[in-house]
Amino acid sequence: MLGNINWQVMGGRVLGPAPFLVAGILNVTPDSFYDGGAHELPEQAAAHAARLLAEGADMLDVGGESTRPGARSVNAAEEISRVMPAIQAVLALRCADGQAPAVSVDTYKAEVAARALDAGAVIVNDVSACRFDQELADVLAQHKPGYVLMHSQGRPADMQKAPVYADVVEDILAFFEERLDYLVCRGLPEACIVLDPGIGFGKTLAHNLDILRRVDKFLSLGRPVYMGLSNKSLWQKLLGLGPLERQVATAVATALTWSKGASIHRVHEVALARQSLRIAEAIG
């Protein structure tokens, strides 16, 4: 179950083979729940990206609009003004192998994704599964980037208002099946797609824990599982931890979900995640 992962991204590039991949989070928003405003300037973004790469990040996920519960939306022009200078600054860096970093743009807007991909990003991380801006599917078909297909119930502004499922894992599985078929029919190769069950996106604590217990169920679809649980509010609800106290809980859960089949991990603290994943691999 826990073999090496290969993820096809834009331009024929493949991330892997590796037992796990780590995406370092680079927020360039003023209002993200964890580090909003800390990396808004291009030089700040580049410095943080360099730290994440030095800690072992396999890719960098650049976001210009907060999607925390209750966050306000921004228009495409404002999001572009935030992410493009950061993406350009990050792409000027070089990894140990001499390549530019693999950059992911965290957006659901077709215009933002197209601009980022044209600039050199190779992955689109989309909380909407192409449901908020249907033109995004055309951008994906044209560029064929790596794509994070994420489940959410509702939009960030209202997604935490009494979410309900018959069975959260089975409902998400059905959602993924429908969306995978849609994307492949639109022209995005299945090899480009990974699956994110959307921890905290229209889920109660009970829903989130059920997903984490049953992560292996998503492997039945034949695509890698991408996990985004870094420092999220479920750790406050479960353990009473504030935003700056959740790193250890995140690292423990990262290791446990890898052992259940989640092979790609989006995190704020890359070094800590890699340590936890190495331990899980060594004793697994």
C-alpha positions, 0 to 999 in steps of 0.5 A: 500500500505504501509504495513510492509515489510518482506525481505527474505535473506540468511540462512532463515533470514528475515529483518522486519517486519517493515514499512521501512528498512534502508541500511547504505552505507559503501564504502571501495573504494578510489574513491567513489563520497561522502566518497571515502577513508574515510573507507578503513582500516578495523578498519575505516570500523568497526568504521563507521559500528558501528556508522551506526548501532547505528543510526538505520541501518537495514543492511550495504551495503559494496562496493569495486568498485565505480559505479559513472558515469565514474568510472573505473572498478577493477578486482575481486582480487582487489575488494576482497582485499577491501571488505573482511577485511571490511566485516569480521570486520563488522561481528565481531560487534553485534547488540542490539539483539546479532546477527551479522549485516545483511551485503550486498555486493555491487558487480556485480562479481560472485567471489566477491559475493561468497566470501562475502556470504561464509564469512557471508554476506546475501545480494547481491546488484547488479547494473548489474542485472546479465548481466555483469557476468552471473556466478553471477546467479549461485552464487545466485541460490546456496546461495539464498541471498537477492538480489537487482535487479537494473536497469541500462542503460549501464555500469558506464563508459558510462551510462550517455552518452545520455540515451534514453527511450520511457517511463522510468518507463514502460521500467524499468517495462518491464526490471524488469519483464524479469529479475525476470522471469530469476532469478526465473527460475535460482533458486533464490526465488522471496521472496529474490528479491527487485527492485531498479529502479537505480536512476542516472544509465543511466538516465537524471534528467528528467528520475530520477524525473519521476521515483521518481514521479511514484515509486508506479508503481513498486509495481505492480510486487509484490516486495518491492522497494529499493531506492538509491538516497542518495546524488546523482548528481540529487540534483546538477542538480536540486538544484545546491548542491555540494556532501556535501550539499545534505543531506537535499534533500536526507532526503526529497526525502526519506520521499516522496518516502516512501509515494509513496511505496519505503520501503527500503532506501540505505543512507549515513546518517542513523539517518537523513533518519530514522527521515524523515521516522518516520515523513512520517509514523506519518503523512502519 
